[in-house]
Amino acid sequence: MIKGTTRKRTYRAIYRLLDRVSPVPFDCGMICGSACCTAVSEEDMGIYLLPGEEKIHDKHADWLTWNTQSTEEYDFPPSWHGKVNWIRCKEPPHCPRKMRPIQCRTFPLAPHITEEGELILVWNDSDLPYCCPMIEEETELDPDFIQATLTVWKHLIRDPLIYDLVKMDSEERYEG
């Protein structure tokens, strides 16, 4: 498994911070039928955990399926060597909300490093297998959510592996 420098207690603090905020003042899944959790087949829908994020998840939890995948076989930064954890909910969209991975918690925003080296947040422009109304309509997001998300990513990119991932994704946006 690839090893990041982010500690378990840091991940716990990040989860606690993100527990207090939400992109909008209601469950956004109500407007799209939880598309981000249920849009594609159960075998395909999942998410990679950030390096070290697995430290706060129980591999024996009955709501998750765990897989490991080789960083060499998928699109990861060159600094990532070895295996990464890929998880998926067994019964989407019914997962324990307090245990959602960071990339679920900060959606629909994505961290982006500008050409000047500044970390900003942008709408998640990944090639998604579904339509997110919040992204499509650029819904006004809660300012507390935006600030918490920015704070979280500022802490996370202190880990060189996570920085490399955000930088790679950002560079792909420049090219796209």
N, C-alpha and C positions, 0 to 999 in steps of 0.2 A: 504494500500500500504506500502511496506517496505520502510523505510526511511534511506537513506545513509547520510553521512556527507559532500559529495561533493556538493559545492554550484553551483547555476545556473551560476554565472559569470565564475567559473572555467570550467564548461562544454562549455560555449561560447568560452572561450580562447582556449580550446582543439580543438573545431571544427575549429576555425580560423587557428590554427597551422596545422591541418591535411588538410585544404583546399589548403595549399601551396605545398603539396607533393603528390606523387603517386608512387606506387610500381615500375612501369615501365614508360617510357616516352610516352606511348600511352595508349589508352583505352584497358585494358587487356580483356575486354569482346569481343573484335574483334576476339580473337584467339579461343574462346570457345563458342561463341554465348550467352554470359552472363549467363553461366551455374549456377553461384551462385545465380542468381535472378530468374531463370526460369526453373530449372531442375525438379521440382516436381510439383504436383498439387497446384493450387492457395491456396487451403485451408490449405495445409501443410507448405508451405514456409513462414517463418517469422523469427523474431528474438526477443529475450528478450532484453529489455532496461536495462542498468545497474541501480542500485538504484540511484534515483534522476535524471536520464537522461531525464525522461519525462518532467522535468521542462522547457526544451527548445523546446518541440514539442507541436504543436497545436492539441489537441484531436479532433478538428472539421475540420482539413485539409482534403480536398477532395481526396488526394492521398493515405491515410492510412486507414486501418481498425485496430481498437484497441480491444484487449481482455485483461482480467485479468485472471491469473491462480494462483492457490494455490501453495505455495512453498512446502507444505507437500505432494502434489501429484506428484511432479516432482523431478528431481535430483538436488537439491540445497543444499548448506552447511547448517548444523544444526543451525547456527546463523541466518539464514534467516527465519523469521516468518511472515506469512500473504500472501499478494498477490503481484505478479509481473506483469508488463506490457509486453504484447506480441503484437508486431505490424507486419503488413505485407502490402506490397505495393498492391494497387488495380490493377495496370496495369504494372507489372514487364516486362522489366527492366527499365521502364520510370518513375523514381522517381526524385525528385529534388536533384541533386547531393550534394548540400550544406546542405541537411538535413539528409543524410544517418547516421544511428547510428554508434557509435564508433566501434563496432565490425565489421561492414562492411568496415569502413574506414581503419582499421588496418590489414585486411585480405590481404594476406595469412599468416600473422604472428600471433602468439598467445603468450601471456605473460606466462612465466614459472618460478617458483621459484625452484631453485636447492635445493638439500638436504643440502647444506651449507647455504641456505637462500638468495642467490643472485638472483635478477631478471634478466632474460635473455629473448631473443625472440627465438622462435622455429617456424618451419613450422607448420601451423595449421594441426594437425593430427586427428581432430575430425572425427567421422564416417559420412562422407559427402555423400549425395545422388547423387553426381555427381563427375566427375573427373575434377580437376583443373590442367590445363597444367603447370602452374607456379609451383605448388607444386610437381607434378610428375617429372618435369624436373629440379627442384630446380633452377629456373631461377635467374640470377643475378639481385638483386633488387637495386633500387636507394639508395645510402648511406644516402641521406637526408631523404628519407622515413623511413629507418631503425632507424636513430637517432631520428626523430620526434616521431615515434611509441614507442620507448623505453622511451623517455621523458614523453610522455602521460601516459604510464602504470605506470611509477614511481610515477607520481602525483596521479593517480587513486587508487593505492593500499594503499595510506595513509588512505583511507576510509576502516574501518575494515571489512565491508560487502564485498567490492570488493576484498580486500586482501584474505578473506576466500574463495571466489569463485575461484580466481587464484590459491590459495594453493590447494584446492580440485581438480581442474583440473590437476594440476601438479602432485599430488600424484597418480591420476589415470594413468598418463603417466608412472610413476615408476612401477606400477603394470602391465601395459600392455606390 
